[in-house]
């Protein structure tokens, strides 16, 4: 059995790059490459996969169909994390997180994915300007080769 932490470890050498797949309204798959990392859910404390995105299509898909699959890999070794996404952002407010909490959550996810920044104020400004949302994925199933 693979854990979320073991799956995420596969992408550490590659700055947390993960392929995320969402479901379109016509039943086809939409995939994109994102940076993702393991964090504690800010409201529940449970371990989740987090990513930050402004992807219009990805967010639109997840608002209606929150099912998501993340694929981590290192060479031929891979792991899949299937789960349900919860969105937190300017267009997806949550009662348990204010604007300041969202600012910190974006930073936490970025760092968990292996990101480093020498100007956090600039990072915060760009994230807010672009309307980036945090996506928190609660794993339902994790498997690997």
Secondary structure as GFF3:
##gff-version 3
##sequence-region A 1 145
A	DSSP	alpha_helix	4	9	.	.	.	ID=ss1
A	DSSP	three_ten_helix	12	14	.	.	.	ID=ss2
A	DSSP	beta_strand	17	23	.	.	.	ID=ss3
A	DSSP	beta_strand	29	40	.	.	.	ID=ss4
A	DSSP	beta_strand	47	53	.	.	.	ID=ss5
A	DSSP	alpha_helix	56	64	.	.	.	ID=ss6
A	DSSP	beta_strand	67	74	.	.	.	ID=ss7
A	DSSP	beta_strand	77	88	.	.	.	ID=ss8
A	DSSP	alpha_helix	99	112	.	.	.	ID=ss9
A	DSSP	alpha_helix	120	129	.	.	.	ID=ss10
A	DSSP	beta_strand	133	144	.	.	.	ID=ss11
###
